[in-house]
Amino acid sequence: MTGSDLMQSLATRVAERDRAGLLRRARTVDAARSVHVQIDGRELLNFCSNDYLGLAQDKRIIKALQKAANESGIGSTAAHLVCGHRREHAQLEDALCEWTGREAALLFSSGWLANLGAMQALLARDAVCVQDKLNHASLLDAAQLADATLKRYPHGNAEGAARQLAGAKERPALLATDGVFSMDGDVAPLRELAALCKRENVALMVDDAHGLGVLGTHGTGSVSEAGLSQTDVPILMATLGKALGCMGAFVAGSRALIEGLTQFARTFVYTTAMPPALAAATCEAARIARTEDWRREKLQSLVARFRQGAAQLGLPLPESRTAIQPIVLGDTAHTVAASRTLEDHGFLVTAIRPPTVPQGKARLRVTLSAAHSEGDVDRLLDALTLVTEDTG
Ligand SMILES: *Cc1c(COP(=O)(O)O)cnc(C)c1O
């Protein structure tokens, strides 16, 4: 293949995606004020961000960022192992350990990089990695990029996981699952999976991107809510860009795990450390997320209000007690039209289409935030009657 063949083949795939109505485009948000965003000159009420606790614009966190930036500048100037690891990073790692009840933690610049780095460090070539079919793309890709053998089990099905493990007894294996599934909002059967992993001597890894800050006592996440310890879930990963309203991620676990990742996680070793001011801001975000229980209580009450209203409207709402409340409409064109209708009425709810979700499972991924008011939720429910009328 020549260079122009490559470009041609890329353009062909784009054209195919376009014909299927699946082309993706970033919308430019011109201004954001809490849950209100301005796009194309119009103000929209945002129901698709991952700012579950309403911290992305918290004044105290902004102040922490500014103060640290004044003291330590913008860039960390190097990877952690060169000279990029600042006091602010060390403090954030300590705070995350303490919050999640883990011995040690390692910062990564994003959740993608954390999953990639952890799996590449842990999995030998051809090791078997068993995963939930609906795991986040970064976990599924991480196993494949590590040259492991990826075996997927039916969503949320611990027996399916057991069957996959049974076929792979001879080789060391890792079982990885989202704690809260990013497109469905349901929680993995963590206790069953932990029991299975213990029985089969398999390491369990949980990606708690949507659980940290939202579930568990003081927001400690889905793993602690399930009553599981570092022994049960030796590899805990979570992101800092969702409920914490910042950016970045970490892996937490035993000192031995973190020592291993420090040596062998290439996405940690060979990348610039996040800005120290961002680490300082995230430290403040973690403090607030941990101590302000009212944010979780408010979120839960909005979730209950939304689910009750949506049930009255007869909307197809899968089981979810988290901030993620998808309305699975199925048909892609219909879902895109529904998203447009909502936008015409002042609501931003992006349509999530294949291949992000399986064929026939397109959805409006509604997400709620502690920054929403009850009135916001009621207004969204009113607008959703238009969507049900379309469906009817
Ligand atoms: C968002 C997400 C990631 C990726 O995290 P980033 O910090 O956005 O790269 C990983 N896993 C899950 C389950 C996620 O939802």
The ligand as an ORCA input file, in Angstrom:
! r2SCAN-3c Opt
* xyz 0 1
  C     -14.009      7.804     30.499
  C     -13.587      6.416     30.788
  C     -12.255      6.029     30.645
  C     -11.224      6.945     30.041
  O     -10.872      7.938     30.907
  P     -10.254      9.301     30.352
  O      -9.628      9.930     31.521
  O     -11.412     10.069     29.787
  O      -9.272      8.919     29.293
  C     -11.897      4.764     31.032
  N     -12.818      3.895     31.506
  C     -14.115      4.218     31.622
  C     -15.085      3.217     32.153
  C     -14.539      5.493     31.261
  O     -15.824      5.804     31.334
*
